[in-house]
Amino acid sequence: MDTSPMITRILLPQRSRNLLRRSHLLQALHEALSCKLILISAGAGYGKTTLAVDFAHELTIPVCWYSLSPVDRNLSIFATHLLASLSRQFPAFGKHALHTLQSLGRLDQTAVYPLATAIVNEMYEVIPDFFLIILDDYHLIEESKPVTDLVNQLLEHTPENCHFLITSRTVPGTLPLLRLTARQQMAGLGVSDLRFTAAEVQALAKHTYGLDLTREQAEALARDTEGWVTGILLSASTLWGRVMEGMPRTPTRTAQVYEYLAREVFQQQLPLVQDFLLGSSVLDEIHPDLCNRLLERDDAAAMLKALEDQNLFLVRLGEKGEWYRYHHLFQAFLQSTLLREDRSRYLALHRRAGQVWEGQGRPYEAIAHYLKAEAYEDAVRLMEGELVDLFFRGEWRMAAEWVEALPEEVREAHPLFLVAQATVALETGEPDRAYMLLEKSRARCAREHNLQGEVLALVQMANTDLLKGRYPEAIEKCQEALHRLEGVEGATKVVVRAYRVLGMAYRRLGDLPAALNHLERALRGYERLGYAPWIAVLHQDLSVAYAEYGDLHRAIIHLRQALRYWRDVGNPAQLARVTNDLGFIHYLNGEFEEAQEALEEALLRAREAGSPQAEAYVLASLGDLYRDTGRLTEAVAKFQEGYQVAERVQENFLMVYCLNGQAEVARLRGAHARAERLAQRALALAQSHHSPYEMALCRMTLGINDYERGNLGAGERELLAAAHQFEQGGARRELARARLHLAFLAFLSKRPKKALQRLAQALETAGQLGYDHFLVAEARVMLPMLRQVAELDEEGIVAAFLERVQEHVSTPEGQEEAEPLPKGTGRPQSDEARYALRVYALGPTQVFLHAEPVLLSRWASVRTRELFFFLLAHPEGVRRDQVGALFWPDLPPSRMNTVFHTVLYRLRRALFNDCVVYQEGRYRLNDQVQWWYDVQEFERLLDEAAEAQSPEEQIGRYQEALALYRGDYLEEFYSDWCQQERERLRERYIAAAMRLADLYLERGEPESAIGVCQAVLARDRYQERAYHRLMRAYAATGDRTAAIKAYRQCVDLLREDLGLDPLPETEDLYRQILG
C-alpha cells in the first residue's frame, strides 16, 4: 500500500471569506493554549473545523495541521501523515522517526511504543519552539486501537512545548481525559460553547446574506435551532435568503423563524406523508416495527426510507441500523402541530406508546409517554415502583422531572412523592427545601393516620439534620421513630433506615463503637429485606467507620462489597463516594500515589454526577493528601474549594473539617496567627452543632499551634482535652497523633519520663491500628526527643520507631540535621523535591543547577532568564496578564498569551519541567524545590545582625552579608519592575556597610572601617555618609592629610556634579580635624 502523505491533508486550510469571527471562542482557545490538550467536541455542523482553522491562522506559533479520514485508521498512514505535517513546520524533524517507522516490521500494537519513543525523543532534540498539532475529525480514527494508543502515548510523553488541539463529533473515550483533566492539562469546548447566540445569528445573517434580522427574529432562530449553525444555515443559502427576505413582508406573523421554515417543508408533502410525520413524531427513537404497532400500519419501513432519501430531517442511528430519529427541532414542530390540530390524537398516541413500551419492559419510556398523555394514574403506578431505584442509580434529575411533571393535586395525594422530592433536594444541595417538603409530607400522613409514611418523613428529616450538623436532633428523631414503630408489622424498611441515620450521627459525634453497632444492625436489616442498593450503602458507611476506628482489614472488606455493586449499577454519585473512600483507605495506608489516583477519579465522577456533597468530600480528602505529602499550596486550595462547596450545600461537618484543614496548613507554614483564627472559626462551628469529635479535631490543631508558639501550658490543656474525647469516641488514629504531640510537648517542657510514657501510649495506639506511617511523618521534626527518650526506653520500642523515622529523614549520610536554608526559601517537602538551585541576583546574574551554570544559550533568550528572576521576586505568584503588561505591553492579548507560553516553556526547559507551577490562576516557582538565593541570604544575615546581642556577632553577620553584595540587584536588566527593588536593596547594603564601619570604629579598628567605606564609594561615589566615616577613620589612624583629602573629594563631587553643599555634620567633622 502506498502510504505517501497526501499533501492537501496536512496543509492548513484557508480561512473562508465569509467567515464570521467568533471572538469569545477564539479568546477561550488562546486562554487554553497552556493545556496539553484542547478538545472541541460537538456533533456535525457546529463549526468545529471552521473555528480550528480560524484559531490556527491567528496563532504566531507553528501549527501542524492534519485532516483525518477513515483511511488513517491504518497506523502506517497515520504516522506518515503526522510526521509529514511536523516536518513541514520543522524541516530538521523527522529523519530518525521516519527511519524507525520504515524499519518496524509489523505496524500493529507492538509498534506503538517504539514509534512513540522515536517521535518524542526527536521532538525533544530538534524542536525548540512552542507548537500546536491539530487533529481534525478525530472520531474517524477512534476505532483503530494502534492509532489511538499512539496518540495517547504522545499526549502523555511529548515535551512541554508540544500541545494538541483535537476536533471530534464525539468525546473520544480512548483519550486519557481523566488523567489530563485531573492534572489541569485539558480544556475543551462543547456543544453549549459552540451554539450561536442571538447576536451571532444577527451578525451571521448580515455578514453572509446582507440581511438585517430583528433581535426577536434572531432570538427565535437561536432558540429553535439551539444555536446549531447548520440548522441556522440549513445548508442552503437560497432557501435561507427566501425565507428571511419574506419575514419583513409579513410583520404580523407570530410563528418563530424556524417553525415558519418547517411549515414550508411540511406543507409541501402529500397528506399521507404529513399524517405519517405527525404520528411517528410521538417517538423519540423510531423503529419500523415500533412505528407499525403505534400507528397500526405495515409500511413504516418504506415510509422511513423515503423520508430519509428526501432529507426530511430524519437521521439514521448508525450507518446500517434500522433505528431513526427526527431532528429535535423538526420533531418539536411536528408535536406542537399535532397537539394544536388534533389534541385527542396526540394524547391517544402517547398513551398507546406508553402501553407499547410498558409491554416491552421499558418503564422509563412508558412513564414519559404516560405523562405527555396526561395518563397520570398509569404514570404514578409505574413511578412508585421505579423512584427508589432511580435514586440509587443517581438519576436525581430524572426523578425530579417525573415528580415535577405531575399536577400538584396528584403529588399531594401521594406523600411518597413529597419524600422523593425531598431526597432530590438533599442530593442537589437544597436541605432547607427538603426539610420543608418532609414536614409537609409528615403532616399529610398524620392527618391520614398513615403511621409508616409519617415516620418515614421523620427519619428523612433526621437525615437532613445529619447533613446540617444537627447530630443530637437527628438522634432524637430516629429514636422517636424506632419507639413509634416498635411492634408495627411491615415497618422494617423504615426501622433499618433509622438505624443507618443513627449510626451516621454517632459517627459524626465521634462515638465510633455506637456508630458501628447501629450501622451493623442496619446492614443486617437490609440483608434480610434483600434490598441490594441499601446493602451497598451500608457496606460503604461501615467501610469509612471501620477505617476511622483503625480496622483497615474490615474497612477494605466492606468497601469491596460496595464497589462491586455500584460498578455493576453504574451510579456516578455513589461511585464517586466509594472511590473517595478507596482513596481515603489508600491514604491511611500511606499509599499516596494510589490515593491520589483514586481521589482524582472520584472528583471527576462527583462532578459528572452533579453531586456537590460527594464533590466536597473528595476535595477534603485531597486536601488531607496534599497536606501530608508537603504540597501545601495545593492542599489549602482543595480545603478552600471543599469549604465553599460544603457551605453551599450546608454540609456542616465538612465545613468544620475544611476550616481545620486550612488551619493545619497555615500552622505547617509557620503562620500561627492565621492558623489560630481558622481553627477558632472551625471550633465555633463545631460547638454550634454539639459535635465532640469535631471539637476535638479543632482543639488538637489549636494545642499543637499553641505549643509551637511557645505557649506550652495552653497547648497541653487543649491536647489533653482532645485526646480524652478521641479515646472516649474510639478515634484511635487521632488519639495516637494527639499523644505523640503530648509526648513532644513534655520533652519541650523538660519532662523526659512523661515524654516516654506518652510516646509509648501513642505507639501502642498505633499498634492497635496496624499502621503508624502517619506518626513517622510527623515525628521527623521530633528527632531530638526520640533520641533522648530512646535512651530511657528499656524495651527498645522507641529505638525501633526512631530507626523508621530516620529512614524517612532526607539528610546526607553522617549529617545529623539538614543545614538551615535562608528564611523564605523553598524547603523540600516530598520526594518530588529533587532539584537544587543556586541563584545570584546581586551583581552579575548567575543560576546554577546541580552546581552546573545555566548558560545563556540554555535560556534561549534574555527574556526567559528575566521571567525566572521576576517569578523569584514574586513567590506568591503572578497572573499571566500581569506578566504580559510588564514584559509585552504592546502585544494584543491573544498574541501575548502565545509569547508568554513560549517563554515559559523555554524557562522550564532551561531548568526542569516542574520548576514553575500554575495554581489558583497564578504562576509561581515551585515551593517544593530547594534553592539558595543570595538576596534572601543577604537579607536574612542583615536581619540577624540587627537582632544580635554582641558586637562580635553583629560584625560577623554584616561581613557575611556585605560579601554577598557583588553589585546592584539585577544590574543587567533595565525593566521598570526591578528598579524599586534595586533601590531598596542598595539602601539596605549602604546602611549595613555604614553600621559595620561604625562598629569597627567603636572597636578601635579604623583600618577595617576604611576598607568598608572605600568599597561603598566604589559603588556609589556620591555617598556622603561613607565620606563622613572615611574621614573619621583616617583621623583615627593619625593620617590627617588623607582625612582632609577625603573631605575635599566629597565637596568637589557634590558641588560640581549635583550642585549640593555637604551636610552640616560633615563640615563640623572637617573643622574638628583641622582644629
C-alpha positions, -999 to +999 in steps of 0.1 A: +000+000+000+013+034-009+014+055+023+030+086+009+014+116+025-014+134+007-003+170+008-037+186+009-045+168+042-015+183+060-019+219+047-037+243+069-070+252+051-075+288+041-100+309+061-133+313+043-140+348+030-175+345+045-161+335+079-178+351+109-151+356+135-162+342+169-140+363+192-151+349+225-144+313+214-110+323+199-101+340+232-111+309+251-088+288+229-059+313+234-065+310+272-064+272+270-032+271+250-012+262+281-030+229+284-016+198+268-049+190+251-077+212+238-108+192+228-135+207+206-164+182+207-198+185+191-220+169+165-218+176+128-224+211+117-214+230+148-184+248+131-156+228+148-133+228+119-140+264+109-132+275+144-100+254+145-089+269+111-096+305+123-076+298+155-047+283+137-044+314+114-044+337+144-015+320+162+020+332+159+035+298+169+040+269+144+008+249+137+010+213+124-024+206+107-037+171+099-072+165+084-081+129+093-101+105+072-112+068+077-080+056+059-060+070+088-071+040+110-041+024+094-011+031+117+014+035+089-008+060+070-015+080+102+022+081+113+034+090+078+010+120+076+017+131+112+055+131+106+050+149+073+029+176+090+055+181+116+084+183+091+066+209+071+069+233+101+103+219+113+123+207+083+150+192+106+125+170+122+115+135+111+146+117+099+150+095+129+113+089+135+107+081+098+136+057+098+120+040+129+087+038+111+102+023+080+123-002+099+094-016+120+082-048+106+046-052+117+028-019+122+004-031+148+000-028+185+036-038+191+049-009+170+032+018+191+058+022+219+090+023+197+074+046+173+062+070+200+096+069+217+113+079+184+089+108+178+091+121+214+129+119+215+133+136+182+109+163+192+129+170+223+162+171+204+151+190+173+121+213+181+129+242+204+097+261+199+062+261+214+039+245+188+005+230+182-007+199+165-043+200+152-060+167+145-093+174+128-122+149+128-107+125+154-139+105+155-130+090+122-100+071+136-113+062+171-119+026+162-082+020+155-065+009+187-029+012+174-036+048+162-053+059+194-027+043+215+000+062+196-019+095+202-022+086+239+015+080+242+022+113+226-002+131+249+015+115+279+051+119+269+058+146+243+078+176+256+061+205+272+064+227+241+041+202+222+004+208+225-026+192+208-060+205+196-084+177+186-118+182+170-143+153+172-180+146+168-178+125+200-160+128+232-131+104+225-133+076+251-099+064+241-081+095+251-067+099+287-092+126+295-095+118+332-058+120+339-053+151+318-082+168+335-070+158+369-037+174+361-054+205+348-038+198+314-070+196+294-095+222+283-124+219+259-153+234+241-186+215+237-220+220+221-231+246+247-200+267+238-204+263+200-241+272+199-247+305+182-262+333+203-289+356+191-263+383+185-242+360+164-272+349+144-278+386+136-242+390+126-242+358+105-273+369+086-258+403+079-223+391+071-234+362+049-266+374+032-268+411+040-300+406+060-310+427+090-328+404+114-346+419+144-335+409+178-367+389+183-362+370+150-326+362+159-336+351+194-363+329+180-340+313+154-312+308+180-337+292+204-354+270+179-321+257+164-304+256+199-276+275+182-268+248+157-252+267+129-260+242+102-296+243+114-295+280+110-280+280+076-298+248+066-270+241+042-289+261+015-283+298+013-310+303-013-337+288+010-324+309+039-325+340+018-360+334+005-374+327+040-356+356+056-364+381+029-401+371+034-400+379+070-401+417+068-430+415+043-451+396+069-446+416+101-478+403+117-466+367+115-462+354+151-447+320+142-410+317+150-385+317+122-376+281+122-412+270+126-421+290+096-394+272+076-405+238+089-441+246+079-429+254+044-412+220+042-442+202+059-469+217+037-451+206+005-457+169+014-486+147+004-513+143+031-503+107+036-468+117+043-479+145+066-501+121+086-471+097+090-448+125+100-472+137+127-480+103+141-444+090+142-431+122+158-445+109+191-415+086+193-381+099+202-364+069+186-382+052+157-380+016+146-403+003+117-418-024+139-425+000+168-439+026+143-462+000+127-476-010+162-481+026+172-498+037+140-515+004+132-500+001+097-474-021+080-454+002+057-433+021+082-400+008+069-407+020+034-420+054+046-389+059+068-366+051+039-385+075+016-382+103+042-345+096+046-340+098+009-357+132+008-336+145+036-367+153+056-348+159+089-346+122+096-314+108+110-305+071+108-289+059+141-259+040+128-248+036+092-268+005+086-292+005+116-329+003+115-335+029+141-341+066+132-349+099+149-361+132+137-340+163+142-352+176+175-363+209+160-384+192+134-399+168+159-408+196+182-426+214+154-445+182+144-455+176+180-467+211+185-487+209+153-503+176+163-512+189+197-527+220+183-546+205+154-557+171+170-552+171+207-572+139+212-550+120+187-519+135+204-530+122+238-541+088+224-508+082+206-488+090+236-509+067+258-505+039+232-468+045+230-467+042+268-485+009+267-462-004+239-431+004+259-446-009+292-453-042+274-417-044+263-405-039+299-392-003+293-409+016+323-389+048+318-400+053+282-435+043+292-437+069+321-425+097+298-453+089+273-480+085+300-470+119+314-474+135+280-507+117+276-519+131+309-525+095+320-513+103+355-526+072+373-507+049+348-476+071+353-479+070+391-484+032+391-450+028+373-432+056+391-439+042+426-420+011+416-391+029+400-384+060+421-363+043+447-342+025+421-337+059+403-323+074+435-298+046+439-287+048+403-280+085+409-305+097+384-318+125+406-327+148+377-350+122+361-367+115+393-372+152+399-386+157+363-411+129+368-424+142+401-425+179+389-444+168+358-473+156+380-500+181+388-499+193+424-531+176+434-516+142+422-484+148+442-504+158+473-524+126+470-492+106+471-469+117+501-442+093+489-436+118+460-430+146+485-404+124+502-389+117+468-388+154+460-371+160+494-345+133+486-337+150+453-334+184+471-310+169+496-288+153+468-287+186+449-278+207+478-311+222+490-315+209+526-339+237+536-363+229+508-360+192+516-370+198+552-400+219+542-412+191+519-407+165+546-427+185+571-455+188+546-454+150+539-453+142+576-483+164+583-503+149+554-495+114+566-505+123+602-539+136+590-545+104+571-533+082+600-505+068+578-480+059+606-453+045+584-454+074+560-453+098+589-423+081+604-405+077+571-407+115+567-395+119+603-364+097+596-357+117+564-359+148+585-333+133+608-312+126+577-315+163+568-304+172+604-274+149+599-264+168+568-267+202+586-247+191+615-276+188+640-265+154+653-283+154+686-316+163+669-310+136+643-305+110+671-336+122+689-358+119+658-345+084+649-351+072+685-387+086+683-392+068+650-379+035+665-402+039+695-433+046+674-427+017+651-419-009+678-440-039+671-455-025+639-457-051+611-442-042+577-421-013+591-387-030+586-376-006+558-382+025+579-366+009+610-334+000+593-333+034+577-335+049+612-306+027+624-285+039+594-291+076+602-284+068+639-251+052+630-240+081+609-249+106+636-230+088+663-200+086+639-201+124+634-202+128+672-171+107+674-187+077+692-174+050+668-184+020+689-221+032+689-218+041+652-206+006+643-233-011+663-261+008+646-246+005+611-242-032+615-278-035+626-289-015+596-269-038+573-284-069+588-319-054+583-313-046+546-298-080+541-330-096+554-350-074+531-327-084+502-325-048+490-292-046+472-288-007+469-291-001+506-268-031+514-242-014+492-247+019+510-243+003+544-211-015+533-198+019+523-208+035+556-192+007+575-160+009+554-155+045+564-164+039+601-140+009+604-113+029+587-117+057+612-118+032+640-085+018+627-097-016+615-085-013+579-090-050+572-127-048+578-129-015+561-115-030+529-138-059+530-169-037+532-155-013+506-151-041+481-187-052+486-199-016+479-176-010+450-187-043+433-223-032+434-220+004+424-198-006+394-225-030+382-253-004+387-232+025+372-244+051+397-219+080+392-226+098+425-222+066+446-192+056+426-177+090+434-183+084+471-169+048+471-139+058+451-133+086+475-134+060+504-110+039+485-086+068+481-091+075+519-080+040+528-050+041+505-041+074+522-044+058+557-022+030+545+004+055+533-001+045+497-001+081+485+002+076+447-028+051+447-047+075+469-042+104+445-052+084+415-084+072+432-093+107+446-088+124+412-111+098+396-136+104+424-136+141+419-143+137+382-171+113+389-187+136+415-187+165+391-201+144+363-229+132+386-237+167+397-234+157+433-219+186+453-219+165+485-197+139+470-175+166+455-170+183+488-159+150+505-134+143+477-120+178+479-114+174+517-097+141+511-074+156+485-066+184+510-055+158+535-034+140+510-017+171+497-010+184+532+006+152+544+028+150+512+040+185+516+021+201+487+008+228+509-004+253+483-025+226+466-037+215+500-051+249+510-067+253+476-086+220+480-096+228+515-109+262+505-128+248+475-142+220+497-154+245+522-171+266+496-190+235+482-198+223+517-211+257+526-233+258+495-250+225+504-249+232+541-227+202+550-216+215+583-192+186+592-172+192+561-172+230+567-155+223+601-132+198+586-120+220+557-116+250+580-095+229+604-075+216+574-067+251+563-056+259+599-033+228+598-017+241+566-012+276+580+005+261+610+028+240+589+038+272+570+046+289+603+016+313+600+005+306+636-018+337+640-038+327+608-038+291+620-054+301+653-081+322+636-091+294+613-091+268+640-112+290+663-137+295+634-139+258+630-143+252+667-171+277+670-189+260+641-183+225+657-197+238+690-228+252+673-239+216+664-225+199+695-201+175+679-174+164+704-154+147+677-152+179+655-144+200+686-116+176+695-101+179+660-101+217+663-087+216+698-058+193+687-049+218+660-051+247+685-030+228+710-002+220+685-003+256+673-001+269+709+030+248+719+048+256+686+043+293+695+059+287+729+027+286+749+032+251+764+006+253+791-023+262+768-011+237+742-011+209+768-046+217+780-060+216+745-042+184+735-053+166+767-089+176+762-087+164+725-070+131+735-097+124+761-125+129+735-107+107+709-103+080+735-140+082+745-151+080+709-127+053+698-109+076+672-076+057+676-057+074+647-064+109+661-057+097+696-023+083+686-015+117+669-026+137+700-005+115+723+026+119+700+023+157+703+017+155+740+050+135+742+069+161+723+053+189+745+065+170+776+100+168+761+100+206+754+090+213+790+119+191+801+099+161+814+116+132+796+099+105+816+065+119+809+075+121+772+085+084+772+051+075+788+031+094+763+052+083+733+047+046+744+009+052+746+010+068+711+029+038+697+006+013+715-025+030+700-009+030+665-001-007+671-038-013+676-044+003+642-018-018+625+000+011+609+020+041+621+033+058+590+013+090+599+033+091+632+065+086+613+058+115+591+050+139+620+079+127+641+106+138+616+107+171+634+110+154+668+143+136+664+159+152+695+131+139+716+132+104+701+170+102+706+167+112+743+137+091+751+151+061+733+179+060+759+153+058+787+133+031+770+144-003+782+121-023+759+136-008+727+102+002+713+112+038+708+145+029+693+128+008+666+104+037+659+134+062+658+151+040+632+120+041+610+118+079+614+154+083+605+149+063+573+124+089+562+145+120+570+163+131+538+196+143+552+230+134+539+248+105+554+266+114+586+249+147+589+225+148+618+204+177+607+198+195+575+216+228+570+191+255+576+180+273+545+177+311+543+145+325+555+117+322+529+134+297+506+116+267+494+122+237+516+119+201+502+085+187+513+083+155+494+102+131+472+095+155+443+120+180+457+150+166+439+164+197+422+189+221+438+192+257+425+218+283+435+208+318+423+227+350+423+209+383+416+232+408+434+257+418+407+261+397+375+232+372+375+241+336+377+220+305+381+234+271+390+215+238+386+232+209+405+263+231+407+264+235+369+259+270+355+228+276+334+243+293+304+226+320+283+223+296+254+203+273+275+178+301+285+174+307+247+167+344+253+173+372+279+135+375+284+134+338+296+160+345+322+143+377+332+110+359+337+127+335+360+140+363+382+106+380+381+089+349+394+116+346+420+108+381+432+071+372+435+069+339+454+032+345+460+027+340+422+016+363+394-012+362+368-004+359+332-019+392+323+004+409+349+034+394+332+021+404+298+015+440+309+051+443+321+070+423+295+050+428+263+027+458+269+023+464+231+011+430+221-026+421+218-039+397+245-041+367+221-005+371+208+008+379+243-007+346+255+013+327+229+045+345+235+041+340+273+038+303+269+067+301+245+090+319+271+075+298+299+084+266+280+119+278+275+123+286+312+111+251+321+134+235+295+163+256+308+158+243+344+133+214+347+097+208+338+080+215+372+101+244+382+071+267+376+036+256+387+002+270+379-023+272+408-053+293+416-048+314+384-012+322+392+022+311+380+050+308+406+082+289+413+076+255+428+080+258+466+088+220+467+122+229+452+152+235+474+171+266+464+197+290+477+191+327+467+217+354+475+190+381+480+173+361+507+205+351+523+217+387+522+185+399+539+185+371+564+220+379+575+211+416+579+181+408+600+202+385+622+228+412+626+202+437+637+190+413+664+224+401+675+233+408+711+271+412+709+292+435+686+312+404+676+281+386+664+269+417+646+302+422+628+302+386+617+268+388+602+274+421+585+306+408+570+289+378+555+260+399+541+282+425+525+304+398+509+272+386+491+266+421+476+287+418+444+267+446+427+232+460+424+202+438+421+197+425+386+220+452+372+219+438+337+181+442+334+165+476+327+129+468+331+108+491+354+096+462+376+131+457+392+140+493+398+122+498+431+136+465+445+171+475+433+169+508+452+156+492+483+184+466+484+211+491+476+199+512+505+200+482+528+235+475+516+247+510+523+230+512+557+246+479+567+280+490+555+278+522+575+267+503+606+297+479+601+320+509+597+307+523+630+312+490+647+348+489+635+354+524+647+338+517+681+362+486+685+392+507+675+397+491+641+398+522+618+417+503+590+387+479+586+363+508+586+384+524+558+380+493+537+343+492+541+339+529+532+361+526+501+340+496+489+308+516+492+323+546+474+335+523+446+298+515+440+284+550+447+308+579+448+282+604+460+276+586+493+283+614+518+277+590+547+307+570+535+329+600+532+320+611+567+331+578+582+361+576+560+373+610+574+367+597+609+387+565+602+417+583+586+417+607+616+417+578+640+448+564+623+465+598+626+465+603+589+452+639+589+462+645+553+441+616+540+411+627+560+413+663+545+417+648+510+386+627+515+367+658+526+378+677+495+368+648+472+333+648+488+328+686+485+340+687+448+317+658+437+287+671+455+291+707+443+303+701+407+281+671+398+250+676+420+251+713+429+248+704+466+267+715+497+279+689+522+258+683+553+265+704+585+278+674+603+304+668+576+315+704+578+317+701+616+338+670+614+362+687+589+367+716+613+374+692+642+401+675+621+416+709+612+414+721+648 
